[in-house]
């Protein structure tokens, strides 16, 4: 068995805070003595279909626990996802239906396996609806009685909203209690979370105690900034790079990150060694080095991490062809498009086409894309949201810098 001191060194690396280190050492020693693995937990709320590079930081730490012989339990929050984590929120999240949450979670299993060991002895993936759906109202009241409103309102997010006279919905107060009850159900020994999860994880320790379960150790990990370089990478913000996105998307999005966070992306997203990270910082400080060259190296490294070196080179070649040489991608999707309320293919509403082709999630988003000059039809910018488009022949639609679709008449169906 690996000595406890070496296990602790490995687990401390890249971790910002452990609550409490002595407890973790004790749990590791006891697990070794008893010959049983620790139960290591991390939860994900499927508010969008993608797991992203920020999530990967925790997933890689889970993999370290697996490699040390411990068992990982990933909680897919189909019920907490309907509430929405209030962490770092200045308003109430829009509530999702259970159907929306399940649709978002459909590929999480496959995405997780890009990083964690899928061996059933080392990994269990479970939805928290498995226990919350069975709870009676009396059970809910019992859970609510384990913590006080005063303690819940201590969290900075709620305090700021309360002082600003902004609404706080009752269901939001349940989120940390539900996350804590997840830890009760699986008897978690350790929980991983980014730094904004500290309050929720500390509540979990208290909820476990209230149910007579030994409290978990909390390990807090760094937060990765999103592609805007300002806000944390988030599905709800949209500034994320999904680990299962196409290589060209990962490459292109990485090339868009600000120069100021290149070094952090090398460390947290590309998983380079300390020596490599130090070298990147030296190069960034050298006026003779073009940050764009470092960013290209970064983009290749991230694509290769989730795909292969060949895919990374291909993504770079395609990026150069599109942006440096004004070319087109090798493969352009030809989606099935359903257009409701349109008369015929000789004159269809551009907003309906953009939404129907999957380039926007709603008519409102499609309108904004067009008004901001982010849409091209056959290479020409379209800014008129009332533009009538003929689809009697194939049309090339470009949304933003990297998304292309070809609308083929045979793939278009009119309804109504």
N, C-alpha and C positions, 0 to 999 in steps of 0.2 A: 504494500500500500504506500502511496505517496505520502511523505511526512506532512503533518498538519500545517507546519510552517510554510512549506512549499505550496500547498493548496491555497493558503491564505494569500501568499504573494501573487499567485495567478489570479485569484478572484478580486483582489484589491486593484489590480491593473485596470485603468480606465474607469474605475468606480469613484464617484465624488464623495459619497458618504455611506457608511454602514451603521445601521442602528439595530443592534449594538455589536461591535466586533467580538467582544468576549463571548457573547451568546452564539455567534457563528462558529467560533473556535470550539465551543463546547458541543454544539450540535454536530460538527464534523467529527469530533473525537468519539462522540457517542455512537454515531452512525457506523464508524469504522469498527468500534468494539462490538456492536450488536449485529453487524453484517447486514444492515438495511440501508437503502438509499434515502437521502433527504428528498422531500417533496418541494420542488422549486416552481413557483407560480409566476406567470405574467398574463395579464388580461388585455384583450383588444376588443374595442367596440367597433362593429362594422358599420360606421357612418358613411363609408364609401367602399368601393370594391377593391381598392389597392392597399397593400402593405407597402410602406415606403422606406427610404434610406434611414429615416429617424427611428423607425421600428427595428431596423436591422441591428442597431446598437445593442438593444436588449436581447435580440435573438441570438447574437453571437455570444453573449454572456451565458445564455441558457445552454448553448452548445458546449461551453467550457464546463458547466456543471455536469452535463451528460458525459463528457469525456472523462470526468473524475468519478463516474459510476453512479450519478444521481438521476432521479426521475423528474422529468419536466411535465408540468400540467399547464397547458395553454387554455385559458378561459376565453371563449368567444362570447362576448356580451350581447346575446340576442335580446335580453331583458334590460340590462343597463344601457344598451344602445338605444332603446326606446326612450330612456330618460335623458341621456346626453350628459357627459361629464362637464360640470360647471367650472372646472379648473381654468384659470386665466380667462374667464369669460366676463364681458361687461354687460351681457344680456342673456336672456333665456334662449337656449338652442331650439330651433324648430324641431318639433317632435316627429320622429319617423314611425311608420307603421311597422308591425312585426313582419309583414310581407316584404317591405323595403329592406329591413335589416337582414332577413334571410337571403334575399337576392344579393346583397352586397357581400355576404359571408360565403357565398357559394364556392369561391376559389381560394379561400384562406388556407385550407388544408394543403393544397398544392403549393401555394406561395411559401408557407412555413418551411416546407421540406427543401427549399432552396438553401436553407441555412442550418436548421436543426436536424438531428439524427432521427429518421422516421421509425426506427426500431420500436415496436410496441412496448417493449420492456423499458424503454427510456423516454417515451413520449405518449402522452394522452391529451387529446383535444376534446373539450367538452363545452357545450353551450350552457350558460347559467340558467336558461329556461328549464333545464332538467330539474332544478329544485324550486325556482321561483314560481313556475306554473302549478306546482303542487301545493303551494302555501295557501292556507285559509286566511281569512281576515284576522282571526285571532293570532295566527303566526306573524302576520305583518305588524299587528299591534305590539306583540312581544318584542320583535326586532326594534321597532321605534322606541320602545321603552329602555333600550340598552344605552342610549346616548341622549344628551340634552341639546335643546335648541341653542342655548347660550354657547356651548362648545362648538356646534356647527357654525355659528355666526362668527366665530373667531377667525375663520379663514379669510384671507385678504380679499378674495373675489367677492364674497358676500358682504363683507364690511364696506367695501367701496360702493357696491350697488345700493346698500342700505342707506349710507350717508348721502349718496347722490339721488335718493328717492327713486331709484330704478326698480322695476318689478323683480321679485324673487318668487318663483312658483314653488308651492309646497312639494311637488314631486322632485324638484332639484335637491331638496334637503335629504332625500332618500338615497341619492347616488353613493355617497361614501359609506352609508350603512350597507347597501347592497354589495359594494365591492368588498367590504369587510366580511359579509356573510359568505361570499364566495370562498374566502380563506377558511372559514369555519367548516364548510361542506367538504373541502378537499384536505383539511388539516394541514395547511401549508406550513412548511418550516421556514421558507424563504420566499420573499416577494421582490420582484424587480420592477422598477419604474423609473421614468425620467424625473428630473428634479421637481417639476410642477405637480407630481403625484405624491409628494411628501405628506401632505395633509391626509389624503385618502388612505395612504399606507399606514400612517400612525393611528388613524381611526380603526383600521382593520385589526391592529394589535389589541386595541381595547375591546373590540367586538369579540375577538377570539377569547379573551380573558372572561368576558361576561358569559360566554357559553361553555366555560370550563375547558378551553383548548389552549395549549401552550402557545404563547404569542410568537408570531413569525419574526424573523430577522428581515429588515428592510434594506435593500441595496439600491441607492439612487445613482442614476447614470446621466451622462451629459445630454443636453438638448441640442439637436442639430438645427441650425438656421435653415429656413427654406430657400428656394431659388431667388427670392427677393433680397436675401441677405439681412432681413430685419426681423420678421416674425419667425417663430419656430415652425419647422416643417409640419404641416397639418393638412389633413384631408379636407377639413371644412374651409380652410383658407385657400386651398388649391395651389399652394406653392411647393408642391411635393414632387419627388421623383419616385415612381413606383418600382419595386424590385422586379415586377413581372412585366413591365412595359417593354415594348420592342427595343432592341439595341439602339436603333437610330433615335428613338425618343429619349432614352437614357443619355445617350451621347449629346444630343442637341440641347437638352435641358441643362446638363452639366456645363456646357459651354456658355450658358446664359448667366451663371452665378457671378456675383460681383468679385472682383479681384481680392477684396479684403478678407474673404472667407475661404480662399483657395487652400490655405494651410490646414484649416479645420476640416475641410472635406477630405483632404489626404489622410488625416488622422482618423476621423470618425466614419467616413463613408468608404474610403478605399483601403482602410486597415493596413496602412504601411507601418513599418517598424519605427521606433523612436529615432533611430539613426537617419532613416529616410525623411522623416518629418522635419528633423533639424536641418537637413540638407535643403529641403524645399524652402524653409524659412530663410536660409542664407541666400538662396537664389532669388527669392522675392525681394530681398533687400539690395540686390545688385542691380543698378540702373541699366546695365548692359543686357539683362535678361528680360525678354518680353513675357509678361504674365500669361499671354494667350498661349504660348508654347507649353507652359506648365499646365494650363487648363486642358490642353489637348491630351497631355500625358495623364492627367487626372481622369478625364472622360474615358480614355482607353482602359485605365485600370478598373474603373467601376463597371464598365460593360463586361470586361473579362471576368470579373468577380462573380457575376450572375449568369454569364453565358460562356464565352471562350475567347482566346486571343484572336482567333480567326474572325469571330463575330465583331470583336472590337475594331479590328482593322477595316472590316467591311463597313461598319457604322461611320468610321472616320472618312473613308473614301466617299460614302454617300453624302455626308455632311459637306465635304469639300465640293462635290459636284453640284449640290443644290445652292450653297451659299457663296462659294468662291467663284464658281464658274456659271452660275445661273441655270443649272440643269434641273432635272426632275429625278425623283426616287426611281430605283429599278422596278419596284413593285408599288402600284397604286391601287388601293382597294376599290372595288366596284360594288358598293353595298346595295342590298335590297331596300327600296324606299317606298313607303306608303304615304300618299298625299291625300289628306281628307279635305273635302270642300273645294277641290280644284276642278275646273271645267274640262280642260284637255291639255295635252302636253305642249301645245303651241304657246301657252301663256300661263305660267304658274308663279305663285308668290315666292319670291326669293327666300323669305323668312321660313316658309314651310319646307323648302328644299333643304336649307341649312339644318333645320331641326330633324327632318326626316332622314337625312344622311348621317345623323349622329355626330355632327360637328358642334352642336349645342344641345344642352339638356332641356331647354325651354324656348318658347318664342321670344321671351324677354332677353335671354342670353344671346340669341341669334341677332336680335335688334341691336344690342350693344356692340356686338362684334362688327356689324356692318357700319354703324354710326362712327365707330372708332377707326375705320379704315382698315380693318383686319381681314377683309374678305376679298378674294380675287376670283373672277370667272374668266377662264381662258386667258389668264395673265393680266386682266384689266381689273383695277380696283372698283368695287361697287359700294357706294355710300348711301344709296337711296333704299330705304327699307320697304318701299312700295314697288321696287323694281320687278317687272314681269319678265320671267326667264323662259325661253323656249327650250324644251327638252326633246325635240323631235330628232335630235342627233346627239351623240355623246358630248358632255360638257365637263371640263376640268375645273374643279372647285378647290381653292386653297384657303384654309382658315389659319390665320396667324402665319408663323414662319415655317412650321414643320408638318402641318397636317394637310394631306392631299386626298381627294377622292375623285373618281371619275363616275359621273352619273350617266348610265347607259339606259336608253329607253326601254329595253327588254326587262330591266330590273326595277322598273317603276310601276307601281300599281295605284290607280286612282280610286278613291272611295268617296261616295256621296256626290 
